[in-house]
Amino acid sequence: MTLTDIRSPNVSRARVLEKPAVKGRGGIVAAQNRHAAHVGAEVLRAGGNAVDAAVATSFALGVLEPWMNGIGGVGAMLVRPHDGPVSSIDAGARSPAGLNPADFPLVEGKDGDLFGWPNVLEDRNVVGARSICIPGLVRGLGAAHARFGRMPWADLVAPAVDLASDGLVVDHHVTQWVAQEMARLQRNEACAAWFLPDGYPPVSPAAVTGEVARLCSPNLSATLARIAQEGPDALYLSDLAQDLTRDVQDLGGYLSAEDMAGFEVVEAPARSEPYRGYELHYVPDLNGGVSVALAMRLCNRDHRPAGPMVSPDDIMAYASAMAASWEHRFAELGDGAERTLPSCTTHFSVVDSEGMTVSLTQTLLSLFGSGVVSPSTGILLNNGVNWFDPRPGKINAISPARKALANYSPVMLTGEDDVVAFGGSGGRKILPAVFQALARIADFDVELDCAIAAPRFDLSAPPVLVADPRFGADLLSRLAECYPVVLADRIDHPNHYTTLCGVRRKQGMNYGAAEPWHPWAEAVSEGERLFPED
């Protein structure tokens, strides 16, 4: 039996955190940033539908949580009109056509980023201009709006323009994220100018000063204004694309204007998997939803809950199903191979008053992505090449013009008069977190906020299983007989599990909930004030 406890002795063992679900017949936006969720909720209040709110929330998140996501990134979404079929819109990462695999020679050791790949010379697959894939998010949002939206595009992007002009408010959470990645940010002049004023992580002024510190990006605000006025193609077909790709190539990257112009969003019916009287819906291929669905298939086949509440046997079964799903993922999935089930990211979910639901995950991949900001446009760019295996000859090997095997997992669960839109952030940690929360809802009818807050394991780097100490000694001992177990706190820094948020529409009532351990995450109801005390 192997059980390792890495918890800090300084952290309280007695604290209890909770965020009760919000409830009502109006629309709800649940996101990792309260201000961004409020932007989406205001769109709902103004008469927009769930897709309109999702577009506005997406752009706002790119400004308010820039280390996770933004218009230099990628994403995928599910949309379910009221009583309609679930559609997927996939704007996932694709490598530039000019990428040269020979530029990524392996050296000794493993990288310290999300996936523990073998080291590449100068971390070229993780940091810098060579790590950048085509940023498809804005084209994906445009496709969703063209098909489902009803408010003017410019009105949905406008809040993000204003937020970028005002600048990101610096609080303790901002300081933590920037300080954590200071070494990466220092490698790019434009990135350092934005996030490291005076060469150091920003710190919020003392309260007695009555002042607020902000991180401003005037060029990003100008770029967003162009996208608002000219539409999503402004980023792909105008001089913005020329400026962006010139900046990347000047730094040694491959991204070209032809890559930008040729990027295509994949619109298709969502794939579905039956589970305990529900249907799980996910983006069809090369994302984390595929592996969540396989884990649920295996659990549905091999395990039946014995009682009305979650038991140790259930947790053991969930872990076994997740371990088998990872084995399939690592061995079989990749562009040019198997893409679907066998025959640091942000997520938000929206439900409107009419029952339309959206589940959208968007990402730069690693924290601060490539660590490269285009000085001409103010765009912080992804490091999507890090999704590819740097080992030549592997199924998911680094190659030109190929789609990456990503980990984002926007999903929906539909049952009789019951719809759950769900997802999370945290790289590979997303998959086991989403799987466990959905299984608790389907197996035991657990409420949305309780499913998010419940004790959780992470099995994203098998065979090691990271376990929430709240499971208790007996269950932890059973897990340790099957896996090398590491005990880790459920805290926001570092996030050992993932950040979940979701919405639910059940019997005509809407619910929204967000991760209780994340200081920014919130579910915001239509009509709720940003500053309730005003």
N, C-alpha and C positions, 0 to 999 in steps of 0.2 A: 504494500500500500504506500502510495506517494501523495503526501499532502503538504504543500508549502504555503506559509502565511506571509504575504508581502505587505500586509496592512501597516500603516504607520502607527506606532504606539501613541502618537500625540493626538490622533483624531478621536473624538468622542464616540463611544459605543452606544450612547443612550439617545442620540438625536433621532427625531422622527419628522420626516418631511412628507407633505401631501399637497396635491393640487386637485381639489374636487372638480369633476367634470362640470362644464357649463351646459345648460339645458334650455331649450325653448323651441318655438315653432318658426322663429326667424333663422336666417342663415348664420353659419359659424365658420370661422377660419382657425385652424390649429396649426401653429408654426413654431419654429425654434427661436423666433424673435417676436416679442409682443408688439413692437411698433409696426413691423411688417404685416403681422396678422391684422392689426387695426386698419392698415391701408386697404387690405382686401375686404374687411368687414364694411368699410365705408363705401366701397363699390357696390356691395350687396344692398346697402341702405339706399343708394342712389338709383337702384333699379337694375343693376347688372346681375347676370347669372353667375353660377359657380365658376365657369371658365373665365369670364371677365375678371372676377375676383382673383383667380389663380394667376392670370397674366400680371395684374397689378402687384400682387404679393411677390411674384417671382422677381420682377424688376426691383422692387423695394428691398428684398432680401439680398440681392447682389450688391446693394449699397451699404446696408446695415450689418451684414455678416460677410464681408468680402473675402475673408480667409477660407470660407467654405464653398463659395459659389459666385456666380456673376455672369455677365454676358460673354466673358472669355471662356466659359465652360460648356458643359453638355448636360443632357438630362433626358428624362422620359416621363410620360404621364399616362394615366388612365382616366377616361371620361365616361360617366354613365348618365345619360339623360334620364329624366324621371320615367321609370318603367321601361327603359330602352336597353338595348344591348350595350355591353362595355366595349369601348374602342381604345386602342393604344396608339400613342404618338411617340415615336422613338427618335430622339435627336442625339443618339449616343456618339461616343468618340470614334473617329476614323483617322487613321494615320495619314500624313501628307503623301502625295504620290511620289515626291522626290526624296523621301526618307531612304537613307542608305544603311542597311543593317551592319555593314562593316565598320560603321562609325561607333559601334557599341561593344568594343572588345571587353571580355571578362577579365577581371583581376581577382586577386585573392580576397576571400572574406565574403560576408553578406552585408547588404545595405541595412541601414537603421530606420527605413521608412515603414510604410504600412505592411508590406508583404514579405519582407525578408528574402528578396531575390538574391542570387549571387551578385557580388559587386560588379559594377560596370565602371570603366575608366572615367574618372572625374564625375561620377554620378550622373552621367549624361542622360540616362533614361528617367531620372528623378528630378533634377534641377537644371534650369537653363533652357535656352531656346530650342535645343534639339529634342527636348521632352514634350514639346507642344503638339497636340493634335488639333484638328479642325474644330473650332468652337461652334457647335450646332444649336445651342440652346435657343437663341433668338429666332432662328428659322422654325424651330419646333413650336415656340409660342405663337409665332405668326400663323402656322398651319392650324393650331387649335382655335385661334381666334377667328380665322376665316371660315372655319367649319361650324363652330358652336357659339361664338361670341355675338353680343348684340349692342354693346356700347362702342363708341368710337375708339380706335386704337390709341390715338393721341391722348385721350383722357385717361387711359389706363397706365401709360408710361409716364405721364406728367408728374405724379407724386415722387417717383424715383429721381426725376430731374431735380426737383426741389430738394430732396434729401441729399443728393450728391453736392448740390450747390451749398447747402448749409454745412455739410460735413458730418462725419460720424462722431457722436458723443462718446467721449472716453470715459469708461468706468472700469471697475476692477477686472471685469471679464475681458475687455479689450486689452488691458495691460497684460493679462495672463497669456492670451493667445499670441500677442506680438512678441512678448519676451521668450515664449517657448520656441519660436521660430526665428529668433534674431539672427542666427548664423546664416540662415537661408536668405533672409531679406537683405543682408548686407552685400550679397553677391551681385545685386542688380541696382544700378544707380537710381533709376526711376522708382523702383520698389522701396528702396531705403528712404527716398525723399518723401514718400507718402506715409509710410508706417513708422519711421524712425526719425522723428523731428529732433534736430540737434544731435543725431547719432545714437539716440537711446530710445527704449520703449516709452511710449507716452504714459503719463501718470495724471490722474484726475486731481485738480487742485483741492486744497482743503476746503471744507464746507464754509468756514468763516470768511473766505474770500468772496463768496457769492458768485464765483465764476465757474464756467463749464469749458473744458478743453475739447477741441474737435480735430478730427483728421479730415482735411479737405482734399478734393481732387477735381479742380476746375476742368481739366481736360475730359474726365469721365462725364461730368455734367454736360459738357458741350456735345459729347458723342451721344449720350442718351437723348438730348434734345433733337439731334438729327434723326435718330431712330423714331422718336415720337412723331416728328413732322413728316418724315418720308416713308415710314413703314419699315417692317423688318428687313426688307431687302437692302436697305441703306447700308447695313453692315457687310453685305455680301457682293453687291454689284456696283457700289459707288466708289468715290475716291477714299472713303473710309477703309475699304478693304485694301486698297493700294497702300495707304499709310500704315495700316496694321501689319501687313505682310512685309513691307519694306523694313519696318522696325525689327521684326523677328529675324529676317534674313541678315540684317546688319549685325546681329548678335550670333550668327552662325546656325540659325534654325532653317527648317525646310518649308515652312508654311508659305503657300503661294496664293496669288490672286485667283488662279485657276482652281485651286483647292476650295477656296471660299465660294466662288461662283457655282461650283459643281456639287456642293454639299446637298444631299437629298434627305429629307425626313421620310421615315418609313411609317405610313399610316396603315393600320390593319386591325381586324377584330382582335380583341384580347384573347389569349389562350386561357382555357379553363380546366380546372381539376376538381372533381367532386370530393367533398370531405364532410362526413357526418350530417348529411342533409343540407349542407351549404355548397356553394360553388366558389372556389378560389379563382380569381381572375388576375392575370399578370401579363406583362409585356412579353411577346412571344419568344425572343431569343437573345443570347449573349448578354444577360444581365442577372442580377441576383434572384429575381423572381422565379427563374427556372429551377434553381436549387431549393428555394423555399417550397415550391410546388412538389418537388420530388420527396422532400422530407415529409410533407403532409400525405403524399401518396403512400409512403412506406408505413407511416404511423397509422393511417386509415386501414391498411391491410393487416398489420401485425399486432395492433394493440386496441383494446377496448377498455375505457375507464370503468372501474368497478363501483364507484360511488359518486355522490353528488359534489364532492370537493376534491381538489387536486391532492393526490397522494404521492409518496415517494416512488411507487411503481410507475406512476404517470411520468414523473420527471426522468426516471431511468429510461423509459421508452422514448421520450422526446430526445434525449441525448443520443440514444442508439440510432434513431432515424436521421438525426442531423449528421452524425459521423459518417453514415453510409452515403448521404447526399454529398458531403465534401469529397469523399473518395471518387464518386462519379465526376464531380466538377473538375477536380485536378487532372483526372485521367482522360476525359473525353471532350470537354467543351472548348471551342475556339472557332474563329472564322476559318472556313475551309474544312472544318471537321464537323463534329456534332454541335448544334447550336441551341438545342432545346431539350426537353425531356426525352428519355429513351422511349420508341414505339413499343482632408477630412472634410464634405457632402452636407446638404441640408434637405429636409423634407417638410412638406406641408400638405394638408388636406382641407378640402372645402366642401360644405354642403349648403345649398341654398334653400329658401323657403318652399320651393316647388319640388325639391327632392333630387335635383341634379347634384352629382358628387364628382369630385376630382381628387386624384391622388397623384402628386407630382414630386419627384426627387430630382434635384439638380446639383451639380458638383464641379469643382476644379480638380478633383481626386484627392491629392494630398493637401494638407494645410497650406494655404497661399499658393496652391498649384505649383507651377514651374518656378515661382519666385521671380517671374519676369513681368514687368509692366511695360506696355507699349507707350513710350513717351508722347507720341503724336495723338493717341486716342484716349489715354488714361485707363486702358483695359488691362486688368490682371488676368493672365492666361493660364490655362490648365496645363497639367503634365500628364496627359492621357497616355503617353508612351509607356508610363510606369505600369499600366494595366497589362502590357504584353510581357511574356516570359523572355528574359534576356538570353536564355540558353538556346543557341541555334538548333534547329531541327525539332523543337517542341511544337505541339499542336497550336499553341497560342504565342508563337515566337514573334519577336519584333520584325515587322515587314512593312513595306509601303502599301498605301491604299487598302488597308484592311481595317475591319471593325474590331474594336477592343472588347475583350470579355470583362465587362464591368460588374460592380457589386451592388449598384443601387437597385432597390426592390420596391417600387411603388406597387401596391396590391389592393385588391378589393375582395371582400367576402360578402356574398349575397345569399340570403335565405328567405324564408317566407316573411314578407313585410319587414325585412331587416337588411340593411346595407352598411358595411363598414369599409371606410377608405383609410388606408394605413400605410406607414412607412417610417424610415428612420435614417440617421446618418452615423457614420463610423466605419467606413470601409467594409471589410469582410464581417465585422461584428454585426452589421445590419441583418444578415440572413438569419442567424439563430435567434436574435431578439424578436424580429417580426414573426418568425415561425412560432415561438413560444407564446407570444401574446395572442395570436390568432387561434392557436390550439386551445388556449384557456377559454376564449370567447365561445368557440364552437363546441368544445367538450363539456363545459360547465356553465355556460351562459354568464360568464363573469362580466361585470360592467366595464366599460371602456377604461376609465381611470384606474380601476383595480388591476386590469390586465397589464397596463403600462407600469404600474408601481410594484407589481408582484416580484418576489425573488426570482432571479434569472441566472442562467449560466451562459457563458460564451464559449463556443466550441468552433472558433474560426481559424485556429492554428493547430489542427489535430496532430498528435493525440492529446495535447494539453487542453484541459478544461478549466476555465476560470470560473470560479463559483462565488455567488453571493453568500456571505456568512449567515444571512438570515434563513438559509435552508435548514440549519440546525445540524447538530453533531452526527445524528444517526444517518441522515441522508448523505451528508458529506463523506462519511466513512464508506457508504455503499458506492458512491461515485468514485472514490479513491481506489476501490478494488478494481475498477475498469479503466480508469484514466489517470494520468498524472494531474492532480488537482492543485490549482493555485487559488488561494483565498485573496480576494481583492475587494476593497470598499466600493460602494456605489456612490461615486462622487463625480463632480463635473470636471475636475482637473487632477490627474489624467482620467479620461473617460474609458474605463476598462470594458464597458458593455456596449452601449450605444444610446442615442437620444431618439426616443420614439414620440410620435404624435399622430393623432387620428381623429376622424369624425365618424358619427354613426347616426343613421336614421332608422328608427325602430317604431313601428306602429304610428307613423305620422309625427313623431317627436324627434328633434335633432339634439345631438350630444357632441361635445368636443372635449378633448383632453390632451395634455402634454406632459412630458417627462418632469417629475417633481424635483429631480436633482439638478436640473439645468436652470440657471438663474434667469434666463431670458425666455425660455419656452412658455407659450401661453395659448390657450384657446380663447378667442375673442368673439363675442356675439355681435350680430348686426345691430348697430345703434349704440354700442357701448362707447363711452368716451375714452379718449386716450389718457386724459387726466381727470379721473372721476371726481376728484376733490374740487374741480373748478365749478 
